[in-house]
Amino acid sequence: MSYHHGDLRTAILASAADMVARRGTADLSLRELAREAGVSHAAPAHHFRDRRGLFTALAADGFTKLAEALDGAHPDFHAAALAYVDFALANPGHYAVMFEPALLDSIDGPLNAARDRAGAALNAGIATLTPGQTSADSATAARAAWSLVHGFVSLWSSGALADSRNDADPRELASQIAYALFPSAD
């Protein structure tokens, strides 16, 4: 096994995201990820203390990517809602660990900073809602909007929506739901 790898941390995170997307978190090991990267079984531990460290880093990376996607969608609530759905469906390995507290180190600084950044980006999209689009206060509107996109992604990804088992476009459905709950300001 080689001990040199260009960017082992990034390679391990990408491989972990792929494996989680394909088969979940239960059997994922640092040893398996090292084998796939072609490095010693101890090499990943230099970047991730253990599985919790790996999942925490993967979640932090996911929240950072989510924040970037949301930032690129502003200043429009509906665009931000679709950016959330697009991110979640395009990054299922990241998304699967981001909201699983049992897998994560809740006091990890980079995780909390990335989570806060994503929350602020989501709130910036919600702040564009006008009184004509929602009568809720900003905190309630934020919870409703997050519930909308997070719930949709969960239902779609699990196949619970009949539409997710045929050729329906998840982006189109999410857009219809967003406009139904938060109508256009026009």
N, CA, C and O of each residue as an XYZ file, in Angstrom:
744
protein
N       0.838     -1.179      0.000
C       0.000      0.000      0.000
C       0.884      1.244      0.000
O       1.956      1.262      0.604
N       0.426      2.253     -0.669
C       1.147      3.512     -0.723
C       0.719      4.394      0.438
O      -0.438      4.365      0.856
N       1.641      5.165      0.947
C       1.316      6.102      2.016
C       1.113      7.501      1.485
O       0.768      8.407      2.244
N       1.322      7.696      0.186
C       1.179      9.026     -0.394
C      -0.078      9.079     -1.253
O      -0.351      8.186     -2.055
N      -0.807     10.120     -1.065
C      -2.022     10.326     -1.848
C      -2.165     11.827     -2.018
O      -1.939     12.573     -1.065
N      -2.532     12.288     -3.198
C      -2.624     13.721     -3.474
C      -3.453     14.490     -2.470
O      -2.947     15.419     -1.841
N      -4.689     14.133     -2.307
C      -5.569     14.784     -1.339
C      -6.441     13.695     -0.726
O      -7.601     13.516     -1.097
N      -5.860     12.984      0.207
C      -6.528     11.828      0.798
C      -7.844     12.207      1.465
O      -8.836     11.491      1.327
N      -7.864     13.315      2.181
C      -9.085     13.720      2.882
C     -10.252     13.859      1.898
O     -11.336     13.321      2.126
N     -10.016     14.582      0.812
C     -11.058     14.789     -0.197
C     -11.459     13.470     -0.845
O     -12.644     13.217     -1.064
N     -10.478     12.632     -1.150
C     -10.772     11.340     -1.771
C     -11.599     10.452     -0.844
O     -12.542      9.794     -1.283
N     -11.242     10.438      0.432
C     -11.990      9.614      1.398
C     -13.415     10.135      1.541
O     -14.359      9.346      1.576
N     -13.584     11.459      1.624
C     -14.938     12.023      1.742
C     -15.780     11.694      0.517
O     -16.950     11.336      0.649
N     -15.202     11.810     -0.663
C     -15.945     11.494     -1.887
C     -16.331     10.020     -1.914
O     -17.457      9.674     -2.270
N     -15.409      9.169     -1.544
C     -15.694      7.735     -1.520
C     -16.753      7.409     -0.470
O     -17.648      6.602     -0.718
N     -16.652      8.031      0.693
C     -17.640      7.806      1.753
C     -19.026      8.258      1.301
O     -20.013      7.557      1.528
N     -19.104      9.425      0.664
C     -20.395      9.924      0.182
C     -21.002      8.947     -0.815
O     -22.203      8.681     -0.779
N     -20.176      8.416     -1.700
C     -20.657      7.452     -2.686
C     -21.151      6.172     -2.015
O     -22.219      5.660     -2.349
N     -20.364      5.659     -1.067
C     -20.764      4.418     -0.389
C     -22.037      4.604      0.432
O     -22.910      3.736      0.424
N     -22.149      5.717      1.133
C     -23.354      5.979      1.926
C     -24.567      6.075      1.008
O     -25.633      5.547      1.327
N     -24.409      6.741     -0.121
C     -25.525      6.865     -1.065
C     -25.973      5.501     -1.578
O     -27.166      5.273     -1.780
N     -25.024      4.600     -1.788
C     -25.352      3.288     -2.345
C     -25.892      2.317     -1.315
O     -26.776      1.516     -1.619
N     -25.359      2.382     -0.068
C     -25.734      1.317      0.865
C     -25.946      1.755      2.312
O     -26.139      0.910      3.186
N     -25.914      3.033      2.575
C     -26.160      3.515      3.935
C     -24.896      3.599      4.766
O     -23.790      3.407      4.260
N     -25.067      3.881      6.026
C     -23.937      4.139      6.919
C     -23.521      2.940      7.757
O     -22.420      2.930      8.308
N     -24.362      1.948      7.864
C     -24.167      0.882      8.852
C     -22.830      0.160      8.752
O     -22.173     -0.041      9.773
N     -22.416     -0.225      7.583
C     -21.219     -1.058      7.453
C     -19.999     -0.305      6.946
O     -18.976     -0.926      6.659
N     -20.077      0.991      6.831
C     -18.962      1.772      6.312
C     -17.816      1.786      7.317
O     -18.030      2.032      8.504
N     -16.604      1.521      6.843
C     -15.449      1.534      7.746
C     -14.311      2.340      7.131
O     -14.183      2.435      5.910
N     -13.495      2.912      7.994
C     -12.308      3.629      7.535
C     -11.362      2.677      6.810
O     -10.707      3.060      5.841
N     -11.295      1.449      7.279
C     -10.418      0.444      6.658
C     -10.832      0.207      5.194
O      -9.984      0.141      4.304
N     -12.134      0.083      4.963
C     -12.623     -0.129      3.600
C     -12.326      1.086      2.725
O     -11.942      0.937      1.565
N     -12.501      2.279      3.273
C     -12.218      3.493      2.519
C     -10.729      3.603      2.201
O     -10.362      4.050      1.114
N      -9.878      3.205      3.127
C      -8.428      3.214      2.894
C      -8.075      2.243      1.767
O      -7.286      2.570      0.881
N      -8.657      1.068      1.808
C      -8.404      0.065      0.776
C      -8.795      0.614     -0.598
O      -8.061      0.456     -1.573
N      -9.955      1.256     -0.658
C     -10.420      1.816     -1.922
C      -9.503      2.937     -2.416
O      -9.308      3.092     -3.622
N      -8.942      3.718     -1.493
C      -8.044      4.819     -1.860
C      -6.625      4.339     -2.154
O      -5.805      5.091     -2.680
N      -6.343      3.090     -1.814
C      -5.020      2.546     -2.061
C      -3.975      3.025     -1.071
O      -2.803      3.173     -1.416
N      -4.404      3.268      0.165
C      -3.474      3.711      1.207
C      -3.533      2.724      2.372
O      -4.384      1.836      2.405
N      -2.626      2.891      3.314
C      -2.621      2.003      4.475
C      -3.923      2.157      5.256
O      -4.578      3.197      5.197
N      -4.281      1.119      5.979
C      -5.535      1.173      6.734
C      -5.514      2.240      7.820
O      -6.574      2.656      8.288
N      -4.334      2.691      8.231
C      -4.239      3.723      9.264
C      -4.285      5.140      8.693
O      -4.517      6.089      9.441
N      -4.072      5.305      7.394
C      -3.976      6.642      6.799
C      -5.218      7.509      7.011
O      -5.064      8.680      7.356
N      -6.435      7.002      6.825
C      -7.607      7.862      7.031
C      -7.720      8.403      8.457
O      -8.292      9.472      8.668
N      -7.183      7.677      9.434
C      -7.276      8.122     10.829
C      -6.513      9.417     11.065
O      -6.766     10.110     12.051
N      -5.583      9.755     10.176
C      -4.869     11.033     10.305
C      -5.802     12.206     10.008
O      -5.560     13.324     10.463
N      -6.852     11.957      9.255
C      -7.811     13.003      8.889
C      -9.121     12.886      9.665
O      -9.784     13.886      9.942
N      -9.484     11.656     10.008
C     -10.750     11.381     10.696
C     -10.430     10.397     11.817
O     -10.045      9.257     11.557
N     -10.586     10.830     13.036
C     -10.226      9.971     14.174
C     -10.863      8.592     14.088
O     -10.238      7.574     14.386
N     -12.110      8.589     13.678
C     -12.901      7.368     13.675
C     -14.105      7.581     12.771
O     -14.181      8.588     12.067
N     -15.047      6.644     12.783
C     -16.257      6.774     11.949
C     -17.023      8.049     12.266
O     -17.502      8.730     11.360
N     -17.140      8.375     13.549
C     -17.853      9.603     13.930
C     -17.161     10.819     13.315
O     -17.823     11.726     12.809
N     -15.837     10.835     13.360
C     -15.085     11.932     12.753
C     -15.300     12.007     11.246
O     -15.423     13.093     10.679
N     -15.344     10.838     10.604
C     -15.602     10.786      9.170
C     -16.992     11.328      8.853
O     -17.143     12.179      7.976
N     -18.001     10.842      9.558
C     -19.368     11.294      9.287
C     -19.541     12.774      9.619
O     -20.286     13.478      8.937
N     -18.866     13.246     10.654
C     -18.935     14.662     11.013
C     -18.334     15.513      9.902
O     -18.902     16.539      9.530
N     -17.187     15.092      9.370
C     -16.554     15.824      8.271
C     -17.420     15.771      7.012
O     -17.527     16.763      6.291
N     -18.032     14.629      6.749
C     -18.909     14.494      5.588
C     -20.124     15.412      5.732
O     -20.539     16.048      4.763
N     -20.687     15.482      6.921
C     -21.831     16.377      7.157
C     -21.411     17.838      7.018
O     -22.133     18.631      6.414
N     -20.261     18.201      7.565
C     -19.773     19.583      7.449
C     -19.573     19.950      5.981
O     -19.934     21.047      5.554
N     -18.995     19.026      5.213
C     -18.817     19.246      3.779
C     -20.176     19.411      3.103
O     -20.338     20.267      2.234
N     -21.142     18.602      3.497
C     -22.487     18.708      2.937
C     -23.141     20.039      3.254
O     -23.728     20.662      2.370
N     -23.051     20.488      4.505
C     -23.646     21.778      4.867
C     -22.969     22.926      4.130
O     -23.626     23.901      3.764
N     -21.663     22.819      3.911
C     -20.955     23.847      3.151
C     -21.459     23.883      1.711
O     -21.716     24.957      1.166
N     -21.600     22.718      1.102
C     -22.105     22.638     -0.269
C     -23.553     23.123     -0.350
O     -23.936     23.783     -1.316
N     -24.351     22.798      0.656
C     -25.735     23.267      0.680
C     -25.776     24.788      0.772
O     -26.552     25.430      0.064
N     -24.955     25.367      1.631
C     -24.909     26.827      1.764
C     -24.527     27.476      0.436
O     -25.114     28.485      0.044
N     -23.550     26.901     -0.251
C     -23.142     27.438     -1.550
C     -24.285     27.362     -2.559
O     -24.502     28.300     -3.326
N     -25.006     26.262     -2.559
C     -26.141     26.115     -3.477
C     -27.229     27.135     -3.161
O     -27.804     27.739     -4.067
N     -27.508     27.324     -1.880
C     -28.534     28.288     -1.480
C     -28.087     29.717     -1.774
O     -28.884     30.539     -2.226
N     -26.812     30.012     -1.516
C     -26.294     31.355     -1.818
C     -26.447     31.683     -3.297
O     -26.752     32.821     -3.655
N     -26.237     30.695     -4.151
C     -26.349     30.902     -5.587
C     -27.781     31.093     -6.058
O     -28.003     31.520     -7.191
N     -28.743     30.789     -5.223
C     -30.161     30.887     -5.599
C     -30.816     32.197     -5.165
O     -31.952     32.477     -5.550
N     -30.129     32.983     -4.385
C     -30.751     34.202     -3.836
C     -30.806     35.284     -4.876
O     -30.008     35.281     -5.813
N     -31.715     36.197     -4.738
C     -32.547     36.456     -3.565
C     -33.992     36.023     -3.741
O     -34.898     36.839     -3.569
N     -34.225     34.814     -4.065
C     -35.594     34.376     -4.322
C     -35.903     33.119     -3.521
O     -35.161     32.139     -3.595
N     -36.987     33.137     -2.757
C     -37.359     31.986     -1.945
C     -37.549     30.730     -2.780
O     -37.013     29.675     -2.441
N     -38.305     30.829     -3.867
C     -38.602     29.639     -4.658
C     -37.333     29.044     -5.274
O     -37.188     27.824     -5.343
N     -36.428     29.896     -5.714
C     -35.153     29.399     -6.250
C     -34.346     28.708     -5.149
O     -33.705     27.686     -5.392
N     -34.379     29.271     -3.940
C     -33.664     28.655     -2.821
C     -34.285     27.302     -2.458
O     -33.564     26.351     -2.155
N     -35.601     27.214     -2.489
C     -36.270     25.940     -2.188
C     -35.849     24.877     -3.196
O     -35.574     23.736     -2.823
N     -35.799     25.249     -4.461
C     -35.387     24.286     -5.490
C     -33.900     23.948     -5.372
O     -33.495     22.816     -5.634
N     -33.094     24.927     -4.980
C     -31.662     24.658     -4.783
C     -31.462     23.634     -3.664
O     -30.586     22.775     -3.763
N     -32.263     23.718     -2.606
C     -32.192     22.753     -1.511
C     -32.528     21.350     -2.025
O     -31.808     20.389     -1.756
N     -33.624     21.251     -2.764
C     -34.046     19.955     -3.304
C     -32.984     19.420     -4.264
O     -32.624     18.245     -4.203
N     -32.486     20.280     -5.147
C     -31.446     19.859     -6.095
C     -30.213     19.345     -5.357
O     -29.665     18.299     -5.705
N     -29.778     20.088     -4.331
C     -28.602     19.663     -3.568
C     -28.841     18.287     -2.950
O     -28.012     17.388     -3.089
N     -29.960     18.128     -2.277
C     -30.228     16.883     -1.562
C     -30.286     15.689     -2.504
O     -29.752     14.625     -2.190
N     -30.924     15.855     -3.646
C     -31.052     14.740     -4.581
C     -29.748     14.455     -5.321
O     -29.501     13.319     -5.723
N     -28.915     15.475     -5.502
C     -27.630     15.279     -6.187
C     -26.533     14.782     -5.245
O     -25.513     14.265     -5.701
N     -26.736     14.936     -3.940
C     -25.721     14.572     -2.946
C     -26.308     13.670     -1.858
O     -26.260     14.019     -0.678
N     -26.858     12.521     -2.238
C     -27.549     11.693     -1.248
C     -26.649     11.161     -0.134
O     -27.123     10.956      0.983
N     -25.386     10.937     -0.405
C     -24.478     10.457      0.639
C     -24.235     11.505      1.707
O     -24.250     11.205      2.901
N     -24.013     12.727      1.276
C     -23.860     13.824      2.235
C     -25.157     14.015      3.019
O     -25.167     14.071      4.249
N     -26.248     14.112      2.263
C     -27.543     14.426      2.869
C     -27.955     13.379      3.899
O     -28.581     13.704      4.907
N     -27.604     12.129      3.641
C     -27.983     11.049      4.551
C     -27.362     11.190      5.931
O     -27.939     10.722      6.913
N     -26.204     11.821      6.027
C     -25.560     11.954      7.341
C     -25.778     13.326      7.970
O     -25.622     13.473      9.182
N     -26.133     14.324      7.182
C     -26.241     15.699      7.694
C     -27.260     15.847      8.815
O     -27.091     16.686      9.700
N     -28.290     15.059      8.785
C     -29.370     15.208      9.761
C     -29.516     13.963     10.638
O     -30.614     13.625     11.080
N     -28.398     13.296     10.881
C     -28.368     12.110     11.741
C     -27.472     12.386     12.943
O     -26.297     12.018     12.932
N     -28.011     13.028     13.981
C     -27.185     13.426     15.123
C     -26.427     12.283     15.793
O     -25.352     12.508     16.349
N     -26.954     11.080     15.754
C     -26.267      9.950     16.395
C     -24.938      9.633     15.715
O     -24.064      9.020     16.327
N     -24.775     10.043     14.460
C     -23.548      9.784     13.723
C     -22.494     10.868     13.908
O     -21.324     10.663     13.582
N     -22.910     12.029     14.435
C     -22.077     13.229     14.386
C     -21.565     13.669     15.741
O     -22.167     13.382     16.775
N     -20.444     14.370     15.719
C     -19.887     15.012     16.903
C     -20.531     16.387     17.009
O     -20.142     17.310     16.294
N     -21.495     16.530     17.878
C     -22.304     17.749     17.951
C     -21.528     18.986     18.382
O     -22.019     20.101     18.201
N     -20.341     18.829     18.941
C     -19.575     20.003     19.359
C     -18.438     20.338     18.387
O     -17.602     21.191     18.683
N     -18.406     19.678     17.246
C     -17.374     19.934     16.243
C     -17.528     21.343     15.664
O     -18.583     21.690     15.132
N     -16.486     22.137     15.770
C     -16.519     23.522     15.304
C     -16.807     23.666     13.820
O     -17.708     24.421     13.453
N     -16.074     22.968     12.945
C     -16.362     23.101     11.516
C     -17.779     22.645     11.137
O     -18.403     23.235     10.255
N     -18.281     21.605     11.793
C     -19.646     21.163     11.518
C     -20.631     22.261     11.904
O     -21.518     22.600     11.120
N     -20.486     22.813     13.090
C     -21.428     23.830     13.537
C     -21.338     25.100     12.705
O     -22.357     25.738     12.441
N     -20.133     25.477     12.288
C     -19.977     26.659     11.434
C     -20.654     26.426     10.079
O     -21.344     27.311      9.573
N     -20.459     25.248      9.494
C     -21.072     24.938      8.206
C     -22.591     24.860      8.335
O     -23.318     25.343      7.467
N     -23.065     24.255      9.414
C     -24.513     24.158      9.659
C     -25.120     25.556      9.816
O     -26.184     25.842      9.267
N     -24.437     26.416     10.567
C     -24.926     27.790     10.751
C     -24.947     28.561      9.431
O     -25.878     29.318      9.154
N     -23.908     28.355      8.624
C     -23.859     29.038      7.326
C     -25.015     28.589      6.436
O     -25.646     29.418      5.780
N     -25.298     27.293      6.407
C     -26.413     26.787      5.603
C     -27.744     27.322      6.147
O     -28.629     27.690      5.375
N     -27.880     27.363      7.466
C     -29.101     27.907      8.061
C     -29.297     29.370      7.705
O     -30.412     29.797      7.407
N     -28.213     30.141      7.735
C     -28.308     31.561      7.376
C     -28.685     31.726      5.905
O     -29.461     32.616      5.556
N     -28.143     30.878      5.054
C     -28.473     30.945      3.628
C     -29.938     30.581      3.393
O     -30.610     31.205      2.572
N     -30.426     29.586      4.103
C     -31.840     29.214      3.994
C     -32.718     30.357      4.497
O     -33.727     30.689      3.874
N     -32.338     30.951      5.615
C     -33.107     32.072      6.162
C     -33.095     33.284      5.239
O     -34.076     34.025      5.182
N     -32.002     33.495      4.519
C     -31.950     34.615      3.571
C     -32.980     34.420      2.463
O     -33.601     35.386      2.019
N     -33.165     33.192      2.020
C     -34.194     32.923      1.015
C     -35.586     33.144      1.582
O     -36.465     33.672      0.901
N     -35.780     32.743      2.818
C     -37.076     32.912      3.472
C     -37.380     34.392      3.694
O     -38.537     34.809      3.641
N     -36.349     35.171      3.939
C     -36.517     36.612      4.171
C     -37.070     37.332      2.947
O     -37.560     38.455      3.061
N     -36.996     36.697      1.772
C     -37.523     37.338      0.565
C     -39.036     37.178      0.446
O     -39.658     37.798     -0.416
N     -39.631     36.350      1.305
C     -41.086     36.195      1.275
C     -41.749     37.489      1.727
O     -41.302     38.128      2.680
N     -42.804     37.862      1.045
C     -43.538     39.073      1.385
C     -44.765     38.715      2.228
O     -45.152     37.548      2.289
N     -45.376     39.703      2.872
C     -46.604     39.417      3.628
C     -47.700     38.805      2.752
O     -48.568     38.094      3.260
N     -47.670     39.070      1.453
C     -48.648     38.465      0.552
C     -48.396     36.979      0.320
O     -49.296     36.253     -0.104
N     -47.181     36.527      0.595
C     -46.835     35.124      0.389
C     -47.007     34.299      1.663
O     -47.247     33.093      1.595
N     -46.885     34.940      2.817
C     -47.066     34.239      4.086
C     -47.490     35.235      5.149
O     -47.020     36.372      5.176
N     -48.370     34.802      6.011
C     -48.778     35.651      7.131
C     -48.019     35.260      8.393
O     -48.226     35.848      9.454
N     -47.154     34.279      8.279
C     -46.408     33.777      9.439
C     -45.262     34.715      9.797
O     -44.720     35.420      8.945
N     -44.911     34.704     11.073
C     -43.715     35.425     11.495
C     -42.499     34.730     10.890
O     -42.615     33.605     10.405
N     -41.341     35.376     10.910
C     -40.172     34.837     10.208
C     -39.738     33.473     10.747
O     -39.336     32.614      9.962
N     -39.805     33.252     12.051
C     -39.391     31.957     12.606
C     -40.336     30.840     12.156
O     -39.882     29.745     11.820
N     -41.626     31.104     12.146
C     -42.597     30.110     11.703
C     -42.465     29.858     10.203
O     -42.544     28.715      9.752
N     -42.266     30.924      9.437
C     -42.068     30.768      7.992
C     -40.817     29.937      7.711
O     -40.809     29.111      6.799
N     -39.762     30.157      8.494
C     -38.524     29.391      8.314
C     -38.756     27.911      8.596
O     -38.311     27.055      7.832
N     -39.448     27.610      9.682
C     -39.739     26.206      9.999
C     -40.616     25.573      8.917
O     -40.395     24.427      8.524
N     -41.601     26.317      8.442
C     -42.497     25.791      7.402
C     -41.732     25.543      6.100
O     -41.919     24.512      5.455
N     -40.884     26.475      5.722
C     -40.126     26.330      4.474
C     -39.154     25.166      4.562
O     -39.043     24.377      3.623
N     -38.448     25.052      5.680
C     -37.497     23.950      5.829
C     -38.247     22.619      5.857
O     -37.809     21.642      5.250
N     -39.371     22.584      6.559
C     -40.182     21.365      6.594
C     -40.637     20.984      5.192
O     -40.660     19.805      4.838
N     -40.994     21.975      4.403
C     -41.427     21.732      3.031
C     -40.333     21.033      2.235
O     -40.561     19.958      1.681
N     -39.155     21.632      2.174
C     -38.112     21.070      1.313
C     -37.522     19.792      1.898
O     -37.268     18.834      1.168
N     -37.305     19.771      3.199
C     -36.729     18.585      3.831
C     -37.717     17.414      3.762
O     -37.333     16.285      3.456
N     -38.964     17.692      4.045
C     -39.989     16.646      3.974
C     -40.161     16.120      2.560
O     -40.287     14.913      2.352
N     -40.168     17.025      1.585
C     -40.293     16.582      0.202
C     -39.140     15.663     -0.173
O     -39.355     14.592     -0.742
N     -37.911     16.080      0.147
C     -36.738     15.261     -0.194
C     -36.834     13.894      0.483
O     -36.547     12.877     -0.147
N     -37.226     13.855      1.740
C     -37.339     12.581      2.457
C     -38.380     11.672      1.815
O     -38.135     10.483      1.612
N     -39.519     12.227      1.504
C     -40.580     11.436      0.881
C     -40.178     10.969     -0.515
O     -40.421      9.820     -0.887
N     -39.564     11.861     -1.282
C     -39.141     11.501     -2.639
C     -38.078     10.405     -2.590
O     -38.185      9.391     -3.279
N     -37.055     10.622     -1.770
C     -35.916      9.694     -1.718
C     -36.303      8.307     -1.229
O     -35.725      7.309     -1.660
N     -37.270      8.240     -0.338
C     -37.687      6.941      0.197
C     -38.663      6.216     -0.722
O     -38.977      5.047     -0.495
N     -39.146      6.902     -1.761
C     -40.125      6.298     -2.655
C     -41.540      6.348     -2.108
O     -42.442      5.713     -2.655
N     -41.742      7.100     -1.029
C     -43.070      7.177     -0.421
C     -44.069      7.919     -1.307
O     -45.269      7.651     -1.246
N     -43.586      8.840     -2.119
C     -44.476      9.530     -3.053
C     -44.642      8.669     -4.291
O     -43.653      8.231     -4.878
N     -45.871      8.423     -4.692
C     -46.099      7.615     -5.895
C     -45.359      8.212     -7.083
O     -44.878      7.480     -7.948
N     -45.264      9.544     -7.130
C     -44.575     10.219     -8.229
C     -43.106      9.818     -8.321
O     -42.525      9.818     -9.406
N     -42.506      9.473     -7.174
C     -41.079      9.133     -7.181
C     -40.829      7.749     -7.760
O     -39.680      7.367     -7.982
N     -41.880      7.006     -8.001
C     -41.726      5.673     -8.575
C     -42.024      5.663    -10.076
O     -42.016      4.603    -10.702
N     -42.284      6.821    -10.646
C     -42.484      6.890    -12.095
C     -41.549      7.956    -12.666
O     -40.518      8.257    -12.064
N     -41.884      8.505    -13.773
C     -40.981      9.444    -14.446
C     -41.213     10.901    -14.060
O     -40.790     11.796    -14.792
N     -41.854     11.159    -12.963
C     -42.116     12.536    -12.548
C     -40.802     13.274    -12.287
O     -39.799     12.666    -11.915
N     -40.825     14.558    -12.483
C     -39.658     15.410    -12.257
C     -39.743     15.957    -10.828
O     -40.639     16.746    -10.526
N     -38.818     15.548     -9.942
C     -38.904     16.004     -8.558
C     -38.800     17.520     -8.432
O     -39.405     18.116     -7.541
N     -38.049     18.127     -9.306
C     -37.893     19.581     -9.263
C     -39.233     20.275     -9.573
O     -39.605     21.250     -8.920
N     -39.932     19.763    -10.561
C     -41.231     20.331    -10.930
C     -42.240     20.149     -9.791
O     -42.987     21.072     -9.465
N     -42.257     18.971     -9.197
C     -43.175     18.733     -8.083
C     -42.841     19.633     -6.887
O     -43.739     20.212     -6.275
N     -41.563     19.747     -6.561
C     -41.159     20.609     -5.443
C     -41.555     22.054     -5.724
O     -42.000     22.765     -4.823
N     -41.395     22.484     -6.956
C     -41.778     23.846     -7.327
C     -43.287     24.055     -7.159
O     -43.724     25.077     -6.629
N     -44.064     23.090     -7.608
C     -45.519     23.199     -7.462
C     -45.917     23.303     -5.988
O     -46.783     24.101     -5.628
N     -45.285     22.499     -5.146
C     -45.594     22.520     -3.716
C     -45.171     23.851     -3.096
O     -45.910     24.434     -2.303
N     -43.990     24.324     -3.456
C     -43.515     25.603     -2.913
C     -44.459     26.735     -3.286
O     -44.779     27.582     -2.451
N     -44.909     26.753     -4.541
C     -45.841     27.810     -4.958
C     -47.215     27.639     -4.329
O     -47.907     28.627     -4.084
N     -47.620     26.403     -4.064
C     -48.909     26.180     -3.413
C     -48.900     26.705     -1.981
O     -49.879     27.290     -1.518
N     -47.781     26.488     -1.282
C     -47.707     26.922      0.122
C     -47.247     28.362      0.283
O     -47.647     29.044      1.226
N     -46.409     28.825     -0.634
C     -45.903     30.197     -0.606
C     -46.096     30.795     -1.992
O     -45.153     30.830     -2.783
N     -47.296     31.264     -2.298
C     -47.622     31.741     -3.658
C     -46.685     32.886     -4.093
O     -46.067     33.569     -3.276
N     -46.618     33.049     -5.393
C     -45.796     34.114     -5.958
C     -46.277     35.461     -5.452
O     -47.462     35.650     -5.179
N     -45.350     36.388     -5.331
C     -45.680     37.725     -4.831
C     -46.389     38.562     -5.883
O     -46.892     39.642     -5.574
N     -46.438     38.086     -7.112
C     -47.063     38.859     -8.219
C     -48.488     39.206     -7.941
O     -49.140     39.846     -8.766
